[in-house]
Amino acid sequence: MRWLIIFILASVAFSALLPYLRRFGIGKMPLDFSVKLFGREWIFPFGSSILLSFLAYLIARLL
């Protein structure tokens, strides 16, 4: 249950920061989808999430 809460909070934080992260190419990678629905843009950053998870894994292994 704790992992689900952490995943939801991380997804909300990632979605809030995504407009700023797009300047660095995050959110524009392959497997990143955006859909305009009901006058709002919904972003599904699967590719960016995989990349950031891999980077976090590498950093954790080095520490």
MOMO-V923169 format. One record per residue. N is the residue number from 1. RES is the residue in one letter. PSI is psi in whole degrees, 0 to 359 (* if undefined). Layout:
n->(N:N)
res->(RES:RES)
psi->(PSI:PSI)
//
This chain:
n->(1:2:3:4:5:6:7:8:9:10:11:12:13:14:15:16:17:18:19:20:21:22:23:24:25:26:27:28:29:30:31:32:33:34:35:36:37:38:39:40:41:42:43:44:45:46:47:48:49:50:51:52:53:54:55:56:57:58:59:60:61:62:63)
res->(M:R:W:L:I:I:F:I:L:A:S:V:A:F:S:A:L:L:P:Y:L:R:R:F:G:I:G:K:M:P:L:D:F:S:V:K:L:F:G:R:E:W:I:F:P:F:G:S:S:I:L:L:S:F:L:A:Y:L:I:A:R:L:L)
psi->(324:321:326:317:317:319:318:316:321:322:320:316:319:318:324:326:352:321:326:326:341:336:333:6:355:128:356:18:167:147:6:120:144:137:132:119:130:35:13:149:120:128:131:90:69:314:317:323:320:316:314:326:320:318:320:322:315:318:318:323:326:333:*)
//
